[in-house]
């Protein structure tokens, strides 16, 4: 595979600058997410490594705000780092359900949080040293790699680190075994398959099994790179999402509560694509009339009811409901203030839409009618 843009650099640029340089909204714009059954809606105003804002799904009020960092796949832990005096780095682990500090520690040198295990218990710290060396620390181990590397993910047991190895022209995907301290290439399920494109957004299953990354290809097509974090084997799922980089990059990825289904909702291409994760194949494609222009500042948000029956997704200030049983898309809000995040109440009966800078809105999950 070959990425066409240096995503590592994009993640370090503020959202407004990154968009101007060609970053899709799903990577650097404002986006929101909510775990099925959770009372919180998480909003990331500067991309997936930026600050974290938490809103109450019942009242729409903001509960807390945290500095830039990483949210664990299970939604329970948030870890951030900051440079302290005397060339030291402070790392803080927060309870993402309350915003309260669980633990903080300091270590010598300049480090960044590179990734977490799905349960948030293990943290990968990355340091860049001269000349051209990357140092990765996980659970007390210190590994020096020659070249420029970015952490893609950690295995559930934190014994393997999945890496992006940046080269002068492109990159390759590698794995670091922390027990043997050996590097190896990430294996493909089909060695003869050629996958090339640019990673635009990703979602990981809460059990730490899968990292599902959406790639946009130079010919306008797209695919999901499904990386098995337990075995280290990568799979490719071709998608019926065709468009330019920005249109494909405006897709919301959402998992069902049992993590057997991945929904890809794109309000600009007018597609809801359902991927069966167990079979690693597209199981349904539903088309609808999409929006005419991509909003580069607000990424689409999506949420699913705890019972998996309804999927809600947004595009700028518009909102749709998708019946997952019958494959019917219904638009329930046309325009208005941009929607930053969506979340269903724990009972699944009401949908909350967090907007900026307007007040939140509520909708009946079954009918889409506005409620208070």
N, C-alpha and C positions, 0 to 999 in steps of 0.2 A: 504494500500500500504506500501511497505517497500523498501527504497533505500538501495543499497548494499555498497555504498561508501559515505563518509562524504563530500558532495558537498560544504558545507560551508567552510571547511578547504581548499579544492582544490581551491576555488575562491581567497583565500588569499596567494596562493603560486605562484611565478613567473612561466610563461608559460613553460620554459625549465625544471624546476624542477617538475612541475605538470605532464608533459608528461612522465617523467621518472618514476614517481610513479603510472602511470596507468590512466592518465586523457585523455579522447578522445579529438581529435583536435577541435571538435565543442564546447567544453567547455573551453579549455585553449589555443588552438592554434590560429594562426592568421586567422581572418575571416573578411568578408566584407558584406555590405548591402547597398541597395539604394532604396529609395522610388520611386514608379512609377511616372515619370514626374519630378523628382527632378534633379537639376543640380549638386548634390553632391553625392559622393560615400564615405560611412563611412567605415573605416578600424579599427578593434580592434586587435592590435598586441599581446595582452596578455589576451585574453578572454573578456567576455562581461561586466566585471566590471573594465577592465583596461583602458589605455589611449585611446583617440579617435583621429584618424587622418582623415581629410576631404580632398578629392581630387575633382578637377573640372572635371565633366564628359565630357566637351567639349575639354579641353586641356590636361587633365591627370596630371596637376600640383597640388602640395599640397597647399591647401588653409590655413589650420591652424592645430594646434595640441593642445590637451587639456589633463590635468592630469587625472588619473583614476577617474571614476565616472559612473553615470547612464544616459542613453539616454532614453527620453520619447518615448512611443510607436508611437506617431505621428511624431517623428523625429525633433521636433522644439526646444526641451529644453534638456540641458545637465547639470547635477548637480554633483559637486564633493565636497569632504570635506578634510580638512587637520588639523592636530593638531597644535595649536598655543602655544605660551608661557603661563605660569601661568595656566596650565591645562585647556586650553580653545580650542575650535574647531571652525574653520572658515569654513563656508559653502558658496559656490559660485554657482549661477545659470547663465548659459551661453545661449545665443541664438545659437542653433546648426546650424542655417542657415548661420551665419556669423562668429561664434567663439567669438563674443564680450560678455563682461560681462553685464548681466542685473541687477544683484543685488548680494550683498554679506553681510553676517551677521556673528556675533560671539556669541557663547554661552558657558557657563561654563560647564566643564566636557569633557570627551572623547566620541565622537559620530562618527558614520559612517552612510553614506547614505544607507538605506536599500531598498528603492523603491520610485517610483513616480506614480502619477496618469497618465493616458494616455496622458493628455494634459500638463503635467509637472507643473501644478499649485500648487499641494500639494506634500510635501516631507515627507517620513517616515524616521526618524532618530532612530538609534538603539544604545544603550549603554549597555555594559555588566558589571554588578556589582557583587561584592562578598558579601556573598557566594551564587553562583548559582542563579542569578537573571538577568532578561533581562528587560530593560526599553525602551519603544517605545514612541516616540513623533511624533504627527501628528497635525498640525494646532493648536498648543498651548496646546493640551492635553498631559498629561504625565501618562503613564500606566506602572505599575510595575508587571511583570509576574515572577512567581517562576519557574525556569528551564531555559533551553537553547532554544531560539527561533530564527528563521530566517524569515524575511519578504519575502513572495512569491509574493504578489501583493497588490494593493489597488483597492477598488471599484471606479468607475468613480466619485462618489460624495465624496470620501474620508471619508465615515462614517464607513467603514468596512475594516479591515486589514486581509489579508489571510496569515497564518503563517505555517511554518514547525516547529514542536515541536520535538526537538532531545532528544532521550532517550539513555540509555546505549547500547541497542541493537535495532537499527532501529529508527523509527520516526512515527509520525502521523500528519495529516493535520488538522489545526484548524482555526477558524475565531474569530476575536475580534471585537465586536460591540462597537464602540467608544462612542455611546450615552449612552448605559446601562453599558458599561465596563464589559461585560460578554463574556466568552469564550465558544465556542461550536465546535463540530466536523464538518468538512466539509462533507456535505451530498452527497451521490451518487445517480444518477438518478435511478440506479438499485441496491437496498440495498443488493441483493444476489450476486452481482458480486464481484469477488475477483481480485484485481489488485495489482501486486507486481512487482517491478523492480527498475531500477536506472534512474533517470532523467538525460538526457544528454544535451539537448538544448531546447530552447523555443522561441516562438514568440507571441507577443500580438497584437490584432487588434488595429488599430489607433483610433477607436471610444471608446475604453475602454471596449468593451463588452466581449471579450474572451481572456483567456490566454491559449495557445495551447502548451503543453509540450510533447516532445518525450521521451518515456521511453524504455529502453532496459531491457528485462527480462533474468533471469538466464538460461532459456531453449533455448535462442537464438532468441526468438520472440520479437515483439515490439508492442507498441500501443501509441496513442495520448491521453493524459489526457486533455480533454477540460473543462476548468473551466469557468462557466458563472459568470463573475465578478459583474453582476447586481443582480442576484438571489442567488448566492453562491452555486449553484448546479453543481456538477461535473459529466461529462460523459466520457465514454471510447470508443475509436474507434480502433479496432484491425487492424493491418497493415500487409501487405504481405512483410515485410522487415525482413528477417531472417539472422542472422550472429552473430559473437562474439560481445562483448561490444564495441570494437574499430571500427569495421566495421559499426555497427548500429549508433555509435556515430559520424560517418563521413557523416552525412546527412545535407543538406542545407534546411531550412524551409523558404518558401517565400509565401506571400499573394498576391492575385490579387488586383488590384486597388479598386474594389468594395467590397473587403473583404468577398466575398462569397465563395472563393476557397483557399485552402491551398495546395501548391505543396511541396512535399518532394522528393528531387533529391539526389540520392546516386551514385556517380561515381565508387564506389568500388563494390557494390552489383549489379550494373547495373539495377537500377530501378528508374522510375519516378512514384510516387504515387500521385494521385489527390484525395483530400478529399473535399466533399461538406459540407461546414460548416453549412449551413442551415438545411441539413438533418442529419448531423453528421454521415456520412458514406463514405466509399471509393467508388468513382465513376469511376475511371479508373486506370489501372496498365499497364505501358509500360516497356518492358524489352529491354536491349541493352548490348553489350559487355563492361563490366566494366574493370577498372584497376586492376592489379594483386596484388599490395601492397599498404597499407594505408600509406599516408604521415602524420606522427604524428605532424609535425610542422605547416602545413597549412590546415585549415579547408576548405571544399568546400564552394564556394560563389555562389549566385544565384541572378538573377534580372529578372523582367518581364516588357514587354513593357506597356506603358500607356493604350493601347487598349486591353491588355491581350492576344494578339495573339501569341507572342513568349516568351519563357522562356529560359534564358541562365544560364548555371551552369558550374562550373569548378571543377577539381580535380587535385591538385598539379599544373603542368604546362599545363594540357590539358583542352580543352573547347568544350562544346556541345551546340547546339541549339535545342530546343524542340518546335514543332508546336502544340500548345494546342488545335487547332481545329481538326487536323487530327491524333494526337498522334504519330508523327514521330520524332525520335531522330536522329540528324546528328552531327557527330564529325567534328569540323572545325579547331582544333589545337591539334597537338600531341606533347606533351612534351615541354621542354624549361624551362625558368625561372618560378618559382612558381607564380601563380595568387593570389593576395591578395584581390582583390575586383572587382566587375562587376557593370556596370550601363548603361542603355540605355539613349540616349539623349531625351530631352522632346518630340521631334517629333516622337520618336520610330524608326527612320530609321537607326541609327548607334549605335553599341555597343562598349563601352570602357572597356578594361581590364587593370587594374592596376597590375603591376608585381614587383617582388623584386629579385635582385636589378636592373633589366633591365628596359628599357623604356616601356611606355604603348603601347598597340596595339589597333587598331580599326578595326571593322568588319561591313560589311553590314548586317543589321538585318534580311533581307529576304533571302539572299543567303549564308551568312557566309563567303563571300569572303573578304580577307584583303583589307582595304582601308586606306587612309591617311587623 
